[in-house]
């Protein structure tokens, strides 16, 4: 079974450490990170690799794949923030 997901964070993924500081704001980034899943903003028919890598088992898509014993081929974790809090703070700070 092939699932619709991006395998790595795109160049404009909001979960990347090199994203524009203050880009989405604290409130919007909090909403996104608290969502059960998130569709890639560039590949709108696929789940976002950044959200899956950052949220891991708190992402419904990751949890579903695990239940069906489907291994996701995700890569690029090193490009992302270490945790959700760091990601939110980066987007909250407009300096």
N, C-alpha and C positions, 0 to 999 in steps of 0.2 A: 504494500500500500504506500503510495506516495502522498505526502502531506504538503500543502502549500505554505512554505515558509522560506524566508531568506536565510541563507547559511551563515552569513557574516554581516556585521553592521555596515550600512552604506556610508559613503563619505559625509553625508549630512545627518547622520543618525543623532538624535538629541541626547543619547546616552553616552556618546563619545566624550572623552576628556578634552579633545581639541575643538569642541563646538563653541560657538560664539557665546561668551559670558553674558548672562542676563537675557538670552534669546527668548525663552518662553515665559519667564517669570515664575515665581514660587508657586502661585496658585495652580497654574496650568500644568507645571511639571509634577506637582503633587497629585493632581487628578490622573495624569498619565501613568505615574508609577503605581498608583493604587488600583488602577484598572486590572481586571482579571486577565486581559490580553490586550494586545495593541497591534494594529495593522500598520505595516511599513508605509510611510508617507510618500515614498517614491514608487514602490511596487505595491500598489493598492490591493492586489489580490493575494498578498502573502503576509504572513505573520512577521513581525519585526524581530530580527535576530538580537538587537540590542536589548529589547524588553525581556526576551526570553533568557538571555545570558545574565542580565542584572537581577531579575526577579526569580529565576530558576523555578523551584517547585511552587512558588506563589503565582506562577503564570499558568492559566488553565490549559493552554495549548501544550506546554511542557508536561503537565500532569496527565493530560489525555494520552499523549504519545507514550508515556511511561506505562500507563494502564494497559495499552495495547501492545506493549513491548516493542515499540518502534524507536529505534535509536536515532536521535536527531544529530545531524552532522554540523553542529554549530562550531564556529571558530571566531577568533578576534576578541576574546574576553579581555586581553591586555589593553585594548583600545578604549575600554570603558572605565567609568568611575568605579572605585573600589566598592561602593555601596550606594544605596538609594539616597541616604542623607547627603552625601557629598554631591550627588547629581542635582538634587533639589537646591542646595546652597549655591552651586555654580550658576544655575538658571535664575536664582533670586537676586544675585549680586550684579548690578548693572555698571559697576565701576571698572 
